[in-house]
Amino acid sequence: MLGRMYVVLTGLALMPLIIAGQLIWLNVEEGVRLRELGRRQAESQQLLLPQRGEILDIHGRALAVNSPHYNLALDPTVPEFTEQKPAFLARLSDLTDTSTRQLESRIENRASEQFVRLIDLTPEQRREVASWEIPGVILEERSQRKYVYGTTAAHIIGHIDTDGVGKAGLELEYNEYLKGQPGRRTLFRDRRGYLRVDAEGVVVPATDGETLVLTIDLIRQTIMEEELAAGVTEARAIRGSAIAVDPKSGAILAMANFPTFDANMPLEAPVSAWRNRAVTDRLEPGSAFKMIAASAALETGTVSMDQLVNTGDGTIEVSGYTLDDIARYGEITFNDVIVKSSNVGMALTTRPMAPEELYRYIRNFGFGQKTWIDLPGEVGGLLKRTNQWSRTTKTALSIGYEIDVTPMQMVMAYAALADDGLLRQPYIVAERRDVTGHVLWRATDDPARADSIRRVLKEETVAMLQPALIEVVQRGTATDAQVEGLTIAGKTGTARKVVNGAYGSEYRATFVGFYPAENPQVAMIVILDEPETSIYGGRVSAPIFKRIAERWIATFPASGLPTPQEGWRFQVQRGSLAPRPSTVVVSEESAPRSRVKVQTATDKAALTVMPDVLGLDARTAWFLLSSKGLDVQLNGTGLVIGQSPEPGAAVDTDVILQLQHHELD
């Protein structure tokens, strides 16, 4: 008995030592691990999202920007939140006009055990919720992509999805540069359940995306889109495309498709509307392609411009098929074969050429291969190798059939004719910049980008062809493309469409050319699909080309414009987006061909009605007034609270806007 008592007493005496030893072991041996475990349970990593890079036009005007977007997320497992949950949801319901049942359902059906993104907030709502200081509530700030001009340049810029990933256009092509790199920082939960920044935690800052500076000008782009839309509507066509390029560099000046879509609401349009048909659609070009075959015939010495070609009664048989002209031309020069767009004349001219010769020149012009423009979805068209040619292929190619091309390929081929026979690579992103504005990359300085792909024609051959292209506009099939005081060179095209594997009754109408012919600054193509008022490119596409060229005159440096002659009628514009009435040069005292100051006679009909821009933001007001050819002076920042002249007044050029600073959030 006594022995048992000693054992018990000894055990009781040793118990404190055992407990103390265990505590020491826990504190020393396991303490580090347990403290680390506790810290991890109280910590979380917050993702720091980068700002997506902006997209600007060539003059720095913002086309795609970011606007702040606020989310309310919460951790419903925080005990203090559970206590305040009913009152919190009731207040949030009143603030956001969302039922408590909806809010509770989102919490109960959350995908994550710990977090749920509950609702979007306005800046005012965010400030109100922050003032409540509810444990477990997390207020997130995100960026929402904003396309400043909606439909303008939508096919070029493209759009992103809800996760901020590029889905079309430049947003897709340059997604890796635009998206930036996310960062992270450590948060810890205090005893009340609030998430706070850990001052000793690791912070990896986000790297914002790069800014893209494009080659397009917003004013020119808008003009092209307006005129293309008007032309498609007038011709009752199902769609249309237009591209303009600087023939000396390959820089895209504008690119448009109609119908289009609002890049801010892409899901409201069919996915087919997202297609940039200027680079994705293959088509047979028809007579616009005759210049490619004509240049090959000239370069190889098969024909000369003044050589006579007997087109007879305008009909020829080719391997069982009948080829017709729209009129009987009889014996005409090869120059007039081009001017009158004679199918028979082209067939007879290319007949002596070897298939390999014709194929080589067509291929050298870039057909059957991509242009490698920096836009997604480009196709290379279709050019059959000579071993796949039929008995009709050579003749068909001479007039633009049995070949599929893209509008981009066609305009680049004519750009080569405008640039003394040099075929260049088109591009639409001029620069990439970091957030400070530092240029990281410039297209013209990139050694990997070939400035000139190759020479496709001798300068002498181009010099022989260009007069014929000018005559096409002056007295041939494209007289509706004439712009007074501006020499246009170009070619029309009308091509029957293939429907379900066979030629039907539908056509595509094309006009492609360049100007001013003496020193080309612009090569441009306009294509209408299934026009109803006329199937001829000279009737429906050439007028669109003309109107764009007229309205673009003011957007180029004065040194690039033709020298006015006394009595000329021409359009006077100052950064205009809308046509202005013609005025007349009433005096010229300087020597002929010298630089002169033009004095104009302006009547009341030439005045513009002042739009109402009160309440608009400065950017929108400036853009609207500039579209009317008005010179705008801005006083202040923010929203327009006053304007002079008043809305509805007849004005000439000068407008003053009074702005008031306005906080958006």
Order of alpha helices (4+ residues) and beta strands (2+ residues): alpha-alpha-beta-beta-beta-alpha-alpha-beta-alpha-beta-alpha-beta-beta-alpha-alpha-beta-beta-beta-beta-alpha-beta-beta-alpha-alpha-beta-beta-beta-beta-alpha-alpha-alpha-alpha-alpha-beta-beta-beta-beta-alpha-beta-beta-beta-alpha-alpha-beta-beta-beta-alpha-beta-beta-beta-beta
